[in-house]
Amino acid sequence: ETIAATGEELDVDGIRIVFQNTPDAEAPSEMNFFFPDKSLLCLAENCTHNLHNLYPIRGAQTRDALAWSKYLQEALVMWGDHTDVCFASHHWPRFGREDAKAFIALQRDVYRWMHDQTLRLANHGHTPDEIADELALPECFAHQSHVQGYYGTVSHNVRSVYTRYLGWYDGNPANLHPLPPVESARRYVSMMGGADNVLDGARRAYADGEYRWVAQVLNHVIFDDPTNQEARRLSADAMEQLGYQSESATWRNAYLMGAFELRHGSLDLGRARQPPMAKAMTGELLIDSMGVRFDPGRYRATATILWRLSDVGEDHLLEVSNHAISQRRLDAAEPGWAAAPTEVDVVVSLDRAAMVAVIDEADRFGPLVDDGTITIESGDAAVAAEFLAALDVFQTANIVEP
């Protein structure tokens, strides 16, 4: 079944469920749902016992605070007077109609407050850093546990509101084309009188409890000279203190992992690979994923590869030109569309499982051709093999050092 619109109802094994679509709130695709015969309201991840993330610091698309607030308002209007219990996917329930309504209303208001106040200050010319430092939860929120920053924070949420509307540039030309971290670090350290001088100041700041500043200024020393053990030690101590002071679990973890890296180096987690996820991807997504990994410096200037996915009956033409890939579905062409090329460099016939295998490990292409799992219908197999070999393998990367 597909839920296309808010208000649609399904009967699942005799249980009536009414749905509310909430795209681009906590996730690109999400929904709340109400059990009318039980007066139960499930709010998914849209209304939880903490301040949620408008931007998770692990990295994701920025979420829409205004839409999020409006979805909670809509849920209140639709079901507030009919709800006896509300609950979220990861948290405990709220019992009683008035308590449930108050819970939802406060969550609605905190997301709207962050949205509106960020844009108000932005229109006064305040930068993301300034807004993040200026805004704090007002008294009406401050003593309600379920809007506290145990997960998301006001600080990083308001930055996400700013960037959603205005992007990364704060309007100051000094920040328009800055030097990269290593180059700027060398100049900072030199201009501040050398690493020893910076460390002297950092020690005094640490003694005064200025841990944010210690981590910030020593970042320059470490990017200038990652082997400076005293800078690494003191920066790790500062990050550890920041972690201990953090209300947000994700901030705590970020600081403590930063301290760990400075003391012990990056964890060697091996290469990043997720074959189970790849198995669920469409042919189009699989080819798009290859584009993200494609290193054009390791491949020929132009190429055309027809990937024929035999198990799903799809023909995907991949073209390499101008250091980028493009693709089109030949089996889904509409009348009047540009004709497909009459010749391609290679036609590769395989099922999706084999495609996932060779995307994950390029070295498997040859053996799978040899055993018949992959068929070269025409053209030069080397064109496809060399393309797969030009896909980057991602390893664990340093974060708090070059």
N, C-alpha and C positions, 0 to 999 in steps of 0.2 A: 504494500500500500504506500502511496505517496501523499504526504500532507502538503497541499499547495497553498493553503490560506489559513489565517487565524480563524478559529471558530469551528473548524472541521472536527467531526466526531467519528471515532471508531469504536466498535464493540470487539473487544479481545477476550475470548473465552467467557463471555457474559459480563465483562467489566466495561462499563462505558468510560471513555477517555476523550476529553475535549482538549484540543491543541491550540497553542499560541506560538506562531513563528517569531523567533527573535534573532534574525541574522545580524552578524557583525556586532553583537554585544560581546559576551565572553568568548565567542568563537564565530568563525565565518558562517557556520550553519549550526543552529541550536534552537531549542524550543522548550517552553514551559508546558505543563499539562495538568489538567484538573480532572479529578474523579468525582463527578457530581453526586453519585449515589453514596459516597463516603465522606463528602465534604473535605477532601484531601487535595492540597495544591502542591505540586512538585515544581520547584523553581530552578531545577537543573543546577548550573553554576552561576546563575544570574543574581542570586540573592543568598549570600552565605554568612557565616558567623565571623567574618573578617572583611576588611577592605580588600577587594580583589584587585587584579592587575588590569589597568588599561594598556599596559605594555609589560609583558613578563621579561625580566632582565636576562633570561636565557636566550631571548631573541624570538620575535614573532611579528606578524603584522600588527600595527597599532589598532586598537579597538575604538569603537565609537561611543564616547561617554554620553553624548546627547541621546543617541538611539537607546542606549542601555537604560538611561533614566526613564525615557518615554515608554519602554516596554514594561517596566515595573509599574508605571502609572496605569498603563492599559490593563495589566494583570489585576491591579487593585479595583479598577472600575468593573472589570468583567466578573471577578470572583471574590473580591474582598468581603462582601456581605454574605457570602455562601461558604466561606472557608472556616473550618474548625481546627484544622491542623495544616501547617505548611512546613515543607522540608526541602533541603537541597541534596544534591547527589552525594556530597562528601561529609555533610554535617548533620547534627542532631535536629529533631523537630522543634517547632514552636507550637504550643498548645493554647487553644482559646482564640476566639475570633478577634477580639480587640488587640490581643498581644500580636497575633499574626499580622493584622493590618498595620500596627505601629512599626513592627519589624520591617515590613516591606516599604513603608513610607519613608523611614529613615534612610534605608539603602537607596531608594529613589533619589532622595534629596542630596545625599553625599556625592553621588556621581554628577548630578546636575550642578552642585556647588563647585566641584573641581572644574567642570567644563566652563561654566560661565565666568568664574573668577579668574581663571587662566586667561581667557580671551579679553576680559576687561583690562587686566594688567598688561597684556600684550599690546592692546590698543593705546596704552599709555607709553609704550616704547620699552617696557621691561623685557629683558632677555629670559630664555628658559632657566638659566642658572639663578637669576635674580628671583624669578617667580617661585622656583622650587625652594628657595631659602626664605621667602617672605610668607608663603601661605602655610598656615597651621590650622588644624581642625578647630572650629569655633566651639564654644561651651556646649551648645546643643548636641554636638557629636562627641565631645571629649570624654564623657563618662558612660558612653554606650559601648560595650565591649565588641559588639558585632560590626562596628565600623572602624575599628582600630587597625593599624598597619602591621598585622601579624604576617601578612603575605605581600599584598601590594602596599605601597606607601604613597602618601600625598606627594612626596618629593618626586619620585619617578613617574607617578601618574600625571602630574601636571606638565611635566616635560613632554609626555606622550600626546597630551591634548595640543600643546603648542606645535609639535612637529606634524601632527595630523593635518592641521590647517595651514601652517606656515613653513613647514619643512625644517631642514637642519640649519639653515643660515639665519643668524640672529640680526642681520642688517648691518653689523659692524664690518667694514671692509678689511680690518685687521684679521678677521676670521674667515675671509672669503677664499684665500688660497694659502693656508699656512704651510710651513715646512713640515715634513713628516717627522714622527717622534724622535728617531735617532739623530737626524740633522738638527732639529731644534734643541734637543738635549745637549748636544756638544756645545752649542752656542750659549745656552743658558749657564751651563757649568763654567765655561770659560769666563763669561761676563760677571759671574758671581764670585770670581776669585779662585776657582778650582774646587775639586771635590772635598778637600779637607775643610775648606772654609764653609761650604754648604753643610757638611756634616756637623760642624761646631754649632751652627744655627739650628739644625734639626734636633740635636741633643737638647738644647735649651727649650725648644718648642715641645719636645716630648715630655720634659720635666714639668712643663706648664700644662700638660694635658691637651695640647693642640694636635691631636692625632690626625685629623683630616689634613692639616697643613704639612705635617711630617710626611705622610704618605704621598702627598701631591708634589712636594719639592724634591723628595728623594727619588721619585720616579724619573726625574731628569738625570740624576747621578747614575741610576741603574741602566737607563737606556744609553747613556754615554759610555759606561763601562760596566757590563754585566758581571765582571769578576770582582767588583768592589764588595768584599764580604761584609764590611762594617755597614755600608749603605743597605745591603740586603737584610742584614740582621735587624737594624733599627727600623727599617720600613716594615718588616714582618711583625715586629713587636707592635708597631702602630696599627697595622691592619688587624692584628689579633685583638687589640683593645677596642677598635671600632666594631669588630664582630661581636665581642662580648656586650657592647652597649646597644646593639641593634635590636629593635623590637621585631623587625621583619626577619623571618627565617631565611628568606632568600638572600637578603643583605648579609646576614650572619654567615651563611655558607660561602658567599662570594668573598667576603673579607678573609675568612679562615682558609679558603682554598688559595687565595693570593699569598697569604703568609706561608702556607705549605710549599707553594712553588718557589718562593724566595729562599726557603730553608733547604729544600730537598730537590728542587728541579721539577719539571713537569712530569706528571704521571704518564707512563708509556702505556697507552690503551690500545696500541696497534692501529690499524687502518680503520676508518669509518666505513661500515658496510651494513646494509639492512636488506638482505635478500627477501625476508618475509614481506616487508613493505613493498618491495619492487614487484613481487608476484601479484599484488593487488592493483598495480598501476595499468592504465590503458596503454596501448601502443604509442599513442601520441605523447603521453607523459614519459614513457621510457625514453623516447628519442629526445624530448626536452631535457631529461636528466643527463643525457650524454652531452648535450650542448654546454651544460654547466661545468662539466669535467674536461671539455675539449681544449687542448693546448695547441693552438694553430701553428706555433713555432716548431712542432714536431711532425707536421703533416704537409702534404702537397697543397698547392695554392687552390686548386679546384678539384671537385670530385662529385659524382652522382652515384648514390647507392640506393637500390630499391630493396627495402626490407619487406619480404612477403610473409606475413604471419599466417601460417597455414591453418592453425587451429581455430582462428576467429575470422578468416577470410578477409583480411585487411592488407592493402598494399600501401606502404608508407615510403614516399620518395624523400630521401635525405640529400640535400645539396650543400656542398661546402664552397663558399666564395667569400672573398673579402674578410678572411679570418673569422668567419662566423658560419653557423649552420642555419638552414631553413628546412621546412618540411611541408609536405602536403599529402593528403589522402587521395590516392588515385582511384580507389574503389568507390569513393563517395562523391565523385565529381558531378556537378550539375550541368544541364545544357547551357551552352554559352560560355562556360568557364574556359580558361586558357588550356590548350591541348597539352597533354603530357609529352615529355621528350620521347622521340622515337628510339633513341639509343641511350643507354646508361652504362656506366663503367662496370657495374656488377649487379646481378640480381641474386639476392640471398634468400632462400626459402627455409624457414624454421618456425617452430612454435614459440609461444611466449616464454615457456620455461627455459628453452635454449637461449632465447634472447637475454633473459635475466642472467643466465649463467655467463654468457660472454661479456655482458656489460660489467658484471662483477669481477670477472677474471679474463682478461683478453687472451691469455695463453691457452684457454680452453677452446678457442675458435678452431685451430688446426685439427686437434684430435676429434672434435665433434663433426668436422667436415669429413675426416677420414672414416669415422664409423657410421656415416650416413644420417646422423641426427640433423645435420645442416646440409642442405643441398645448394650448390652453386649452379643455378639454372643457366646463366650465361655470364660472360665477362671474366674479369681478372679478380680472383679471390684475394689477391694481395691488397687491393684497394680497400676492402672491408677490414682485413686483418690489420693493416697499418693504421686505419682510422681507430679501431678499438685500442691499439697500442698507444695512441696519442691521447687517451683519456687519463687525466690525472688521478692519482690515488691519494686520498686525503688522510693525513696522519694527525696525531695530537699536536696542537700548536701551542707555543708559549703565549702567555697572556700578559704577565706583569714584567716581562723582559723581552728584548728583541728576539 
